[in-house]
Amino acid sequence: MDGGKDGIMEKDSLAACVETLFSQLTLREKIALLSGRDAWRTAAVERLGLPALVMTDGPHGVRSTQDPGRISGPATSFPTGIAMAASWNPELVARVGAALAEETRAMGCDILLGPCINIVRTPLGGRTFESFGEDPYLAGRLAVAYVRGLQSRGVGASVKHFACNNQETERMRGSSVVDERTLREIYLPAFEAAVKEAEPWTVMCAYNKINGVYASENRRLLREILKDEWGFAGAVISDWGATHATMAAIEAGLDLEMPGPAKHFGDLLHEAVWLKLVDESVIDESVRRILRLIVLSGRLDEPAARPAGAANTPEHQALARELAEESIVLLKNEGGLLPLHRESLASIAVIGPNARSLLVSGGGSACLEPPYVVSPWEALVENLGDSVRLEYERGCDNHAGPPIID
């Protein structure tokens, strides 16, 4: 394929390539492209040499799995989204995005499922750590930087979770009731900035309902705002298992049902088209968006032409440390107490459950097992040795549920 700026195809060339591929597809092949082949891969059309795309959980590192068709192994665990936000540094976040692209390539994947840019409403939110905080403007600036950095190295972003996905409790059934002003001023600005300024390859639907309608079949969100008003050219994909309908979802603007094999967009969608319940032109629009992903991925190019990948390198580890350092926010330093000087210290009290039982990430899809972890307590012991007396107190518990009585 003819490469454009930064290795990305020019829009006219991209559109022409998509149309050439599209013209050769049968209806069955078109519909097959609109749902996953398995947990991580899209469907391939071997007759035309159309390859499957491989997606991977993010957004703080490539989440390795043992699933068939996936490369497993150590990957750099970057500081979480809330730490990125605390850096207030879009340039640094863009560099992290570029590094994540290299890691994604090394793990054999084409699309990293991130960034997560939902607005934080409560510290008890199960995915607060993934997001960029409670400020729509800051979240938007960092989202643009992250997506640009990631896609500059030929890896697609999946901006998530669209929209108003602000709690994990009852996430599959809950409805976020939001008026238009609140939607526009708080919950949509970061998505709008990312779509208009960074052109992400995909946007991922949320699990929840918005004003009583599931995100994956919310015409107001997907078609009227995202595609028509904002001009989003990429593909709208479902969160894993977040598709609940066939006709309502495809007509609302959902392009890809994940994971596979298809539950709603396979035989049921073919039957809906055959019975004239869904116009084939609706299918065609989604198919073109999936073909666009395949072309952008470089999977149709010669392997040597695709950007090389690298995972868990010393450079990436140093970048992760740089981000961690910039994420530390000092609110007050009365009397110039900090930094501490070894020669003036007699003892240090270390308080808090995470000082020894360290958590470097939250759970779920953004959970990443790093190659190694050094807790604050271990680091203090190693650096201070016997010269300073160290004392530890847990201070509080950090259990999600009631712990076993000790």
Summary of the structure (lengths in Angstrom):
residues: 406
radius of gyration: 22.9
end to end distance: 63.9
largest distance: 81.4
contacts: 1349
relative contact order: 0.15
helix: 42%
strand: 11%
